[in-house]
Amino acid sequence: MREGPDIARIASLVGDPARANMLNALMGGTALTASELALEAGVSLPTASSHLSKLMEGGLLTLASQGRHRYYGLAGPQVAGMIEAISGVAEAVGPKRVRPGPRDGAMRVARVCYDHLAGEQAVAMLDRLVARGILLRDDNEMRLGEIRLGPSAASHFSAIGIDVGARPRRPVCRACLDWSVRRSHLAGTLGAAILDKILAEKWARREKDSRAVVFSPPGKQAFERVFLA
């Protein structure tokens, strides 16, 4: 047997259509019950429970109990990044599924990717932050994990109420390959803090039953003034 990560085992877990739908549903960053995930996957509750057990055993999900309810979530940003990257490959080379309607267009503009902003707005934001030298990126923008803070980053983000001086266990900046744009957007604790600010300032809202993030006209202007100017 060859040494190294067991790619086939993880691929088999993600590759089942029902399990893939469950994982994609959890990309919105909200924990869901087995019943909710069964609906997302289009399977019965016993079948969903079997799939969830396999995903738990594979280390892709976490489980939290609250009262009588049990909630499933992605095991962390690394799993979310994997799902987003696979989605990008599927968008580029795989067969296309029928798009469900206008929400898909909204998803391409801006959406939640686990705990940070994704889509066209997020890619444009990262490009602008790099162009201004606030963030630094290697020449190959498709490589993951190659974004870091520039010399002015701490003061820049502090001025808009975001502290990048803490030393979290997660990376502050991380590139996440955007499936709809096929270029990198910003993940890590900074990406999460920016999404938190967007929602806290009410510049945008989460679309119900969707990962789409919809900006109001004034909110879009405020976002562009702060992050795209």
C-alpha positions as CSV (number, residue, x, y, z in Angstrom):
1,M,0.0,0.0,0.0
2,R,1.3,3.5,-0.9
3,E,2.1,5.9,1.8
4,G,0.3,9.3,2.2
5,P,-3.2,10.5,2.6
6,D,-6.1,8.1,1.7
7,I,-7.6,10.3,-1.0
8,A,-9.9,7.5,-2.2
9,R,-11.6,7.1,1.2
10,I,-12.4,10.8,1.4
11,A,-13.5,11.0,-2.3
12,S,-15.8,8.0,-1.8
13,L,-17.5,9.8,1.1
14,V,-18.0,13.1,-0.8
15,G,-18.8,11.3,-4.1
16,D,-22.1,9.8,-3.1
17,P,-24.9,12.2,-4.5
18,A,-26.9,12.2,-1.3
19,R,-23.9,12.9,0.9
20,A,-22.7,15.5,-1.5
21,N,-26.0,17.3,-1.2
22,M,-25.8,17.2,2.6
23,L,-22.3,18.6,2.6
24,N,-23.3,21.3,0.2
25,A,-26.3,22.2,2.4
26,L,-23.9,22.7,5.4
27,M,-21.8,25.1,3.4
28,G,-24.1,27.9,4.6
29,G,-22.4,27.6,8.0
30,T,-25.7,26.7,9.8
31,A,-25.9,23.4,11.6
32,L,-28.8,21.2,10.5
33,T,-30.7,18.2,11.9
34,A,-30.8,14.8,10.3
35,S,-34.4,15.5,9.2
36,E,-33.4,18.7,7.5
37,L,-30.4,17.0,5.8
38,A,-32.7,14.2,4.6
39,L,-34.8,16.7,2.8
40,E,-31.7,18.3,1.3
41,A,-30.5,14.9,0.1
42,G,-33.9,13.7,-1.1
43,V,-33.7,10.5,1.0
44,S,-35.6,8.9,3.9
45,L,-34.5,9.7,7.4
46,P,-33.1,6.2,8.0
47,T,-31.0,6.5,4.8
48,A,-29.9,10.0,5.9
49,S,-28.8,8.7,9.3
50,S,-26.7,6.0,7.6
51,H,-25.0,8.6,5.4
52,L,-24.4,10.9,8.4
53,S,-22.8,8.1,10.3
54,K,-20.4,7.5,7.5
55,L,-19.5,11.2,7.3
56,M,-19.0,11.4,11.0
57,E,-16.7,8.3,11.0
58,G,-14.8,9.9,8.1
59,G,-14.2,13.1,10.2
60,L,-16.1,15.4,7.8
61,L,-18.9,16.4,10.2
62,T,-19.3,17.4,13.9
63,L,-22.4,16.7,16.0
64,A,-23.8,18.9,18.7
65,S,-26.8,18.2,21.0
66,Q,-29.2,20.9,22.2
67,G,-32.1,19.6,24.2
68,R,-33.8,16.8,22.2
69,H,-32.2,18.0,19.0
70,R,-28.9,16.9,17.4
71,Y,-27.3,19.2,14.9
72,Y,-24.7,18.4,12.3
73,G,-22.1,20.8,10.9
74,L,-19.0,20.7,8.8
75,A,-15.9,19.6,10.8
76,G,-14.1,22.9,10.0
77,P,-13.0,25.4,7.3
78,Q,-10.6,22.8,5.8
79,V,-13.6,20.6,4.9
80,A,-15.5,23.6,3.6
81,G,-12.5,24.6,1.4
82,M,-12.4,21.1,0.0
83,I,-16.1,21.2,-0.9
84,E,-15.8,24.7,-2.5
85,A,-12.7,23.5,-4.5
86,I,-14.5,20.3,-5.7
87,S,-17.5,22.5,-6.7
88,G,-15.1,24.6,-8.8
89,V,-13.7,21.6,-10.6
90,A,-17.3,20.3,-11.2
91,E,-18.3,23.7,-12.6
92,A,-15.3,23.8,-14.9
93,V,-15.2,20.3,-16.3
94,G,-18.4,18.4,-15.1
95,P,-21.8,18.1,-16.7
96,K,-24.1,21.0,-15.8
97,R,-27.3,20.5,-13.7
98,V,-30.4,22.5,-14.6
99,R,-30.2,25.8,-12.7
100,P,-33.1,26.3,-10.4
101,G,-33.9,29.9,-11.2
102,P,-32.9,33.5,-10.2
103,R,-31.4,32.4,-6.9
104,D,-28.5,30.8,-8.8
105,G,-27.7,34.2,-10.2
106,A,-27.7,35.7,-6.8
107,M,-25.4,32.9,-5.5
108,R,-22.9,33.8,-8.2
109,V,-22.8,37.5,-7.1
110,A,-22.5,36.9,-3.3
111,R,-23.0,33.9,-1.1
112,V,-21.9,32.4,2.2
113,C,-19.0,29.9,1.9
114,Y,-19.1,28.2,5.4
115,D,-18.3,31.4,7.4
116,H,-17.0,33.9,4.8
117,L,-18.1,35.7,1.7
118,A,-17.8,34.1,-1.7
119,G,-18.9,35.0,-5.3
120,E,-18.1,37.8,-7.6
121,Q,-18.2,40.5,-4.9
122,A,-15.8,38.5,-2.7
123,V,-13.3,37.9,-5.5
124,A,-13.4,41.6,-6.5
125,M,-12.8,42.5,-2.8
126,L,-9.7,40.3,-2.5
127,D,-8.4,41.7,-5.8
128,R,-8.8,45.3,-4.5
129,L,-7.2,44.6,-1.2
130,V,-4.2,43.0,-2.9
131,A,-4.0,45.9,-5.4
132,R,-3.8,48.3,-2.5
133,G,-1.1,46.3,-0.8
134,I,-3.3,45.7,2.3
135,L,-3.1,42.0,1.6
136,L,-0.2,40.3,-0.2
137,R,-0.6,37.4,-2.5
138,D,1.9,35.3,-4.5
139,D,1.9,35.7,-8.2
140,N,-0.1,32.5,-8.7
141,E,-3.5,33.5,-7.3
142,M,-4.9,30.0,-7.7
143,R,-2.7,28.6,-5.0
144,L,-4.4,28.1,-1.7
145,G,-3.0,29.5,1.6
146,E,-0.7,32.1,-0.1
147,I,-2.4,35.3,1.2
148,R,-0.9,37.3,4.1
149,L,-1.3,40.6,5.8
150,G,0.5,43.6,4.3
151,P,2.3,46.3,6.5
152,S,-0.8,48.5,6.6
153,A,-3.4,45.7,7.2
154,A,-3.7,46.0,11.0
155,S,-4.4,49.8,10.9
156,H,-6.6,49.5,7.9
157,F,-8.9,46.9,9.4
158,S,-8.8,48.4,12.8
159,A,-10.2,51.6,11.3
160,I,-13.3,49.7,10.2
161,G,-13.7,47.7,13.5
162,I,-11.9,44.5,12.6
163,D,-9.0,43.3,14.8
164,V,-6.4,41.2,13.0
165,G,-3.9,41.3,15.9
166,A,-5.4,38.3,17.7
167,R,-3.6,35.0,17.3
168,P,-6.3,32.5,16.5
169,R,-5.8,28.8,15.9
170,R,-7.0,29.3,12.4
171,P,-5.1,31.2,9.7
172,V,-6.0,34.9,9.6
173,C,-5.9,34.9,5.8
174,R,-6.5,31.9,3.5
175,A,-7.3,31.7,-0.2
176,C,-10.4,29.6,-1.0
177,L,-11.0,28.7,-4.7
178,D,-14.4,30.2,-5.7
179,W,-16.5,27.7,-7.7
180,S,-18.5,30.3,-9.6
181,V,-15.6,32.6,-10.5
182,R,-12.9,30.0,-10.5
183,R,-10.5,32.3,-8.8
184,S,-9.7,32.9,-5.1
185,H,-11.7,34.7,-2.5
186,L,-10.7,35.4,1.1
187,A,-11.2,32.9,3.8
188,G,-9.7,32.5,7.3
189,T,-10.6,34.5,10.4
190,L,-10.3,37.8,8.4
191,G,-12.8,36.5,5.8
192,A,-15.2,35.5,8.5
193,A,-14.9,38.9,10.3
194,I,-15.6,40.7,7.1
195,L,-18.8,38.7,6.5
196,D,-19.8,39.3,10.1
197,K,-19.4,43.1,9.6
198,I,-21.4,43.0,6.3
199,L,-24.3,41.3,8.1
200,A,-24.0,43.3,11.3
201,E,-24.1,46.6,9.4
202,K,-27.1,45.3,7.5
203,W,-25.5,46.0,4.2
204,A,-26.8,42.7,3.1
205,R,-29.0,39.9,4.3
206,R,-29.0,36.1,4.0
207,E,-31.6,34.9,1.5
208,K,-34.0,32.5,3.2
209,D,-33.3,28.8,2.5
210,S,-30.3,29.7,0.4
211,R,-26.6,30.6,0.8
212,A,-27.1,33.7,-1.3
213,V,-26.2,37.1,0.3
214,V,-28.3,39.9,-1.1
215,F,-27.0,43.5,-0.8
216,S,-29.4,46.4,-0.5
217,P,-28.6,49.4,-2.8
218,P,-27.2,51.5,0.1
219,G,-25.5,48.4,1.5
220,K,-23.8,47.7,-1.8
221,Q,-22.6,51.3,-1.9
222,A,-21.2,51.1,1.6
223,F,-19.5,47.7,0.9
224,E,-17.9,49.1,-2.2
225,R,-16.8,52.3,-0.4
226,V,-15.1,50.3,2.4
227,F,-13.7,47.3,0.4
228,L,-13.6,48.2,-3.3
229,A,-12.5,51.8,-3.3
